[in-house]
């Protein structure tokens, strides 16, 4: 077995998952030399660890259930480069003018969270940029949405505490970035997007098992970037400037989601921090009361 694809999914009846499986079926990679593991057990992160343990391929490709592969040689290219370099992923998210506005916005900017953009930890580059060879910034968000890695590297990471970025960076310093795109259909509507980000934050924010942090408060540069993100989001001037600059390159109203999504991200994460803080206080009070009762 040369290639194992691991796809965490809530349900095998998900329409987006079926679109992904159809795009896998259309690939030119020999089907007799690959396996596709759809894992519906546990959380999205634990499902990836389960899949890695079950996989038989010499290269593992980790896909999200809302991905779609672009180009019939997507798998063969990524398999080949992961074998040579240790890990590989595409440089961009696929931009489709007829896609919904949220997906277009993420593809145009090259991220799925504006905080990652301001922390300079994006996992892709903007979809419309004509780029030459580039080096991703250290600490970029890798390990998902079309991340291919040699099994011998990823299986020796901490699978008991699996988080896609943490384990990917333990397996390899950085992947080899291939020109091309993967379609990430993460956007439905803004409410669902922020609900998903909030739920993810509750699971992983301030988790003592995490080794990688989007904002590392031990690093002065990260603190400065966080403050810059808050300033930009609250004043809206810099996000609007980026929107107009993008509009001059390609006429798409999706550019102007940036000020809105940036501001809402600040509000979303602020409420999340309050939620986590109150939960922590409640846990401390409960522990204190239990001690007194005992």
VEXMI-144667 format. One line per field, with one value per residue (C-alpha): x, y, z. Coordinates in Angstrom, 2 decimals, always signed. Example, Ala and Ser with C-alpha at 12.3 -4.5 7.8 and 13.67 -1.06 7.14 Angstrom:
2
x	c(+12.30 / +13.67)
y	c(-4.50 / -1.06)
z	c(+7.80 / +7.14)
//
This chain:
294
x	c(+0.00 / +1.56 / -1.00 / -3.56 / -6.10 / -7.57 / -10.85 / -12.52 / -16.28 / -19.37 / -21.43 / -20.75 / -23.93 / -22.48 / -23.00 / -19.62 / -17.92 / -19.52 / -18.13 / -14.67 / -14.92 / -15.99 / -12.92 / -10.74 / -12.30 / -11.41 / -7.70 / -5.09 / -3.38 / -3.67 / -6.67 / -5.16 / -2.24 / -4.24 / -6.86 / -9.40 / -10.25 / -13.34 / -13.21 / -16.43 / -15.14 / -14.28 / -13.50 / -11.95 / -8.47 / -8.73 / -10.17 / -6.93 / -4.87 / -7.15 / -6.71 / -2.91 / -2.80 / -5.00 / -3.24 / -1.08 / +0.28 / +3.87 / +2.46 / -0.56 / -2.78 / -5.02 / -8.12 / -11.12 / -14.57 / -15.32 / -12.30 / -12.35 / -9.27 / -8.49 / -6.86 / -6.70 / -3.01 / -3.47 / -2.76 / +0.11 / +1.92 / +1.51 / +2.43 / +5.61 / +6.75 / +5.89 / +8.01 / +10.92 / +10.63 / +8.90 / +5.71 / +3.83 / +0.75 / -0.70 / +0.14 / -3.40 / -7.07 / -9.14 / -10.93 / -14.24 / -16.10 / -19.44 / -18.70 / -20.41 / -19.03 / -17.37 / -15.39 / -14.31 / -13.17 / -11.03 / -9.49 / -8.73 / -6.85 / -5.35 / -6.65 / -9.63 / -9.17 / -8.14 / -6.23 / -3.80 / -3.35 / -2.36 / -0.18 / +1.62 / +0.78 / -1.40 / -1.29 / -1.70 / -1.03 / -3.75 / -5.43 / -4.96 / -1.28 / +1.08 / +3.94 / +7.32 / +9.04 / +8.42 / +9.19 / +6.25 / +6.81 / +8.01 / +5.13 / +2.62 / -0.61 / -0.03 / -1.30 / -4.80 / -6.73 / -4.49 / -1.42 / +0.66 / +3.40 / +5.46 / +3.88 / +7.18 / +7.42 / +3.88 / +3.38 / +6.31 / +4.69 / +2.42 / -0.71 / -2.28 / -2.49 / -3.11 / -3.59 / -2.98 / -0.60 / +1.34 / +1.91 / +2.69 / +5.41 / +6.76 / +6.93 / +8.54 / +9.74 / +7.75 / +6.15 / +7.16 / +4.58 / +3.25 / +1.75 / -1.94 / -5.12 / -7.39 / -11.03 / -11.91 / -15.66 / -15.52 / -17.93 / -21.69 / -22.78 / -21.04 / -23.10 / -22.13 / -18.50 / -18.21 / -20.12 / -17.56 / -14.62 / -16.14 / -16.64 / -13.09 / -11.76 / -13.58 / -11.94 / -8.41 / -7.78 / -5.38 / -5.22 / -2.15 / -1.51 / -1.04 / +2.54 / +1.75 / -0.21 / -1.63 / -0.77 / +2.25 / +2.25 / +5.86 / +6.91 / +6.91 / +6.40 / +3.18 / +1.89 / +2.67 / +0.91 / -2.12 / -2.37 / -2.04 / -4.86 / -7.12 / -6.27 / -6.94 / -10.19 / -11.60 / -10.66 / -11.45 / -9.06 / -6.40 / -8.94 / -10.78 / -7.50 / -6.77 / -10.29 / -9.96 / -6.49 / -7.84 / -10.81 / -8.41 / -6.89 / -10.13 / -13.66 / -15.23 / -17.42 / -16.02 / -12.99 / -15.23 / -16.06 / -12.62 / -13.49 / -16.68 / -15.08 / -12.06 / -14.27 / -16.55 / -13.51 / -12.38 / -15.84 / -16.11 / -12.76 / -13.45 / -16.67 / -14.78 / -12.13 / -14.81 / -16.54 / -13.30 / -12.43 / -15.83 / -15.67 / -12.24 / -13.48 / -16.50 / -14.24 / -12.01 / -15.02 / -16.49 / -13.19 / -12.95 / -16.50 / -15.83 / -12.75 / -14.69 / -17.51 / -15.04)
y	c(+0.00 / +3.29 / +5.88 / +6.10 / +8.92 / +9.78 / +11.71 / +12.57 / +12.94 / +13.35 / +11.23 / +9.17 / +10.67 / +14.22 / +15.66 / +17.43 / +14.16 / +12.52 / +15.31 / +14.70 / +10.95 / +11.59 / +13.79 / +11.01 / +8.48 / +10.75 / +10.75 / +9.06 / +7.45 / +3.62 / +2.66 / -0.76 / +0.99 / +3.33 / +3.17 / +5.73 / +5.67 / +7.66 / +7.90 / +8.81 / +7.96 / +10.63 / +14.26 / +15.49 / +15.44 / +12.03 / +10.62 / +11.56 / +9.71 / +6.67 / +6.82 / +7.09 / +3.98 / +2.06 / +3.23 / +0.87 / +3.35 / +4.57 / +8.10 / +9.45 / +12.18 / +14.01 / +15.59 / +17.37 / +16.11 / +19.50 / +19.36 / +18.64 / +17.72 / +19.94 / +18.26 / +14.54 / +14.32 / +15.91 / +12.68 / +11.50 / +14.85 / +15.07 / +11.44 / +11.84 / +15.03 / +13.73 / +10.67 / +12.85 / +15.75 / +14.09 / +16.17 / +18.19 / +20.34 / +22.76 / +26.45 / +27.83 / +27.35 / +27.01 / +30.19 / +29.65 / +32.85 / +31.02 / +29.67 / +31.13 / +34.44 / +33.08 / +30.43 / +33.06 / +35.37 / +32.68 / +31.66 / +35.25 / +35.92 / +32.45 / +31.62 / +30.28 / +32.56 / +36.24 / +35.94 / +33.54 / +36.18 / +38.87 / +36.45 / +35.65 / +31.97 / +31.35 / +27.90 / +29.11 / +32.10 / +34.24 / +32.42 / +35.21 / +35.97 / +34.87 / +33.74 / +32.22 / +29.86 / +30.94 / +29.82 / +29.53 / +31.39 / +29.38 / +28.05 / +28.16 / +26.27 / +22.94 / +19.40 / +19.50 / +20.18 / +18.20 / +17.52 / +14.57 / +13.07 / +9.90 / +7.54 / +6.78 / +10.47 / +11.14 / +7.81 / +8.61 / +11.81 / +12.03 / +10.35 / +10.15 / +13.97 / +14.56 / +18.09 / +18.46 / +21.42 / +20.16 / +16.69 / +17.95 / +20.25 / +17.39 / +15.20 / +17.76 / +21.36 / +22.42 / +20.72 / +21.11 / +23.46 / +22.46 / +24.89 / +24.16 / +24.38 / +22.40 / +23.42 / +23.96 / +24.38 / +25.59 / +28.47 / +28.06 / +31.19 / +33.45 / +32.23 / +28.59 / +29.56 / +31.43 / +28.72 / +26.22 / +28.45 / +28.99 / +25.26 / +24.54 / +27.19 / +25.64 / +22.31 / +23.52 / +26.99 / +26.80 / +23.02 / +21.91 / +19.14 / +21.59 / +22.18 / +24.80 / +28.00 / +30.47 / +33.15 / +32.26 / +34.65 / +33.75 / +35.41 / +39.24 / +39.23 / +37.26 / +39.71 / +42.65 / +40.95 / +40.19 / +43.84 / +44.88 / +42.48 / +43.98 / +47.54 / +46.77 / +44.96 / +47.64 / +50.63 / +48.86 / +51.15 / +48.59 / +45.82 / +48.25 / +49.20 / +45.52 / +45.09 / +47.95 / +46.80 / +43.32 / +44.78 / +46.49 / +43.10 / +41.19 / +42.56 / +40.40 / +41.76 / +38.99 / +41.20 / +43.46 / +40.69 / +41.25 / +44.19 / +42.41 / +39.01 / +40.58 / +42.52 / +39.55 / +37.35 / +39.73 / +39.66 / +35.88 / +35.21 / +37.79 / +36.02 / +32.72 / +33.98 / +35.16 / +31.79 / +29.89 / +32.23 / +31.81 / +28.05 / +27.99 / +30.07 / +27.79 / +24.71 / +26.26 / +27.15 / +23.68 / +22.07 / +24.36 / +23.51 / +19.79 / +20.08 / +21.90 / +19.33 / +16.47)
z	c(+0.00 / -1.11 / +0.01 / +2.83 / +2.88 / +6.29 / +6.38 / +9.72 / +9.24 / +11.40 / +9.03 / +5.92 / +4.47 / +4.42 / +0.87 / +0.99 / +1.91 / -1.13 / -3.33 / -1.87 / -2.46 / -6.05 / -6.59 / -5.12 / -7.48 / -10.44 / -9.53 / -11.73 / -8.72 / -8.94 / -6.78 / -6.00 / -4.28 / -2.02 / +0.70 / +1.89 / +5.60 / +6.61 / +10.41 / +12.23 / +15.72 / +18.31 / +17.62 / +14.38 / +15.96 / +17.62 / +14.37 / +12.61 / +15.23 / +14.86 / +11.10 / +11.34 / +13.54 / +11.10 / +7.93 / +5.87 / +3.31 / +3.25 / +2.79 / +4.67 / +3.28 / +5.75 / +4.27 / +5.77 / +4.82 / +3.23 / +0.88 / -2.84 / -4.87 / -7.86 / -10.85 / -11.60 / -10.63 / -7.19 / -5.28 / -7.45 / -7.16 / -3.40 / -2.86 / -4.88 / -3.11 / +0.37 / -0.35 / -1.42 / +1.04 / +3.99 / +3.75 / +1.13 / +0.70 / -1.84 / -1.74 / -2.20 / -1.56 / -4.71 / -5.80 / -7.59 / -8.58 / -8.32 / -4.85 / -1.77 / -0.55 / +2.60 / +0.72 / -1.80 / +0.97 / +2.60 / -0.73 / -1.74 / +1.51 / +2.00 / +5.49 / +7.42 / +10.41 / +10.16 / +13.45 / +11.70 / +8.99 / +11.47 / +13.45 / +10.15 / +10.54 / +7.49 / +5.94 / +2.32 / +0.13 / -1.50 / -4.37 / -6.93 / -6.35 / -9.10 / -6.92 / -7.44 / -5.00 / -1.44 / +2.09 / +4.52 / +7.76 / +10.74 / +12.79 / +9.93 / +10.44 / +8.69 / +9.10 / +7.61 / +4.40 / +2.09 / +4.23 / +3.01 / +5.16 / +5.29 / +7.80 / +9.51 / +10.47 / +11.70 / +13.54 / +15.83 / +17.12 / +20.19 / +18.80 / +22.26 / +22.26 / +18.58 / +17.25 / +13.55 / +13.71 / +16.74 / +15.33 / +11.84 / +13.20 / +15.32 / +12.22 / +9.90 / +10.22 / +7.16 / +4.17 / +0.56 / -0.96 / -4.37 / -6.85 / -7.12 / -5.08 / -2.84 / -2.53 / +1.12 / +1.39 / +4.97 / +4.57 / +4.71 / +6.47 / +8.95 / +11.92 / +11.33 / +10.79 / +14.08 / +15.94 / +14.65 / +15.63 / +19.10 / +19.63 / +18.47 / +20.86 / +23.80 / +23.02 / +22.44 / +23.92 / +26.88 / +26.58 / +28.52 / +26.00 / +23.13 / +21.99 / +19.34 / +19.92 / +17.43 / +19.98 / +22.11 / +25.04 / +25.80 / +22.55 / +22.48 / +18.69 / +19.09 / +21.67 / +19.37 / +16.45 / +18.63 / +19.67 / +16.01 / +15.09 / +17.78 / +16.72 / +13.05 / +13.79 / +16.05 / +13.89 / +10.55 / +8.65 / +7.72 / +6.87 / +4.58 / +2.92 / +2.21 / +0.87 / -1.60 / -2.63 / -3.35 / -5.22 / -7.62 / -8.46 / -8.90 / -8.72 / -6.03 / -3.22 / -0.99 / -0.30 / +1.79 / +4.22 / +5.71 / +8.02 / +9.15 / +9.77 / +11.51 / +13.91 / +14.55 / +15.19 / +17.93 / +19.50 / +19.14 / +20.79 / +23.51 / +24.48 / +24.31 / +26.73 / +29.15 / +28.88 / +29.58 / +32.45 / +34.12 / +33.65 / +35.28 / +38.23 / +38.62 / +38.61 / +41.29 / +43.45 / +43.02 / +44.01 / +47.03 / +48.12 / +47.72 / +49.90 / +52.60 / +52.46 / +52.75)
//
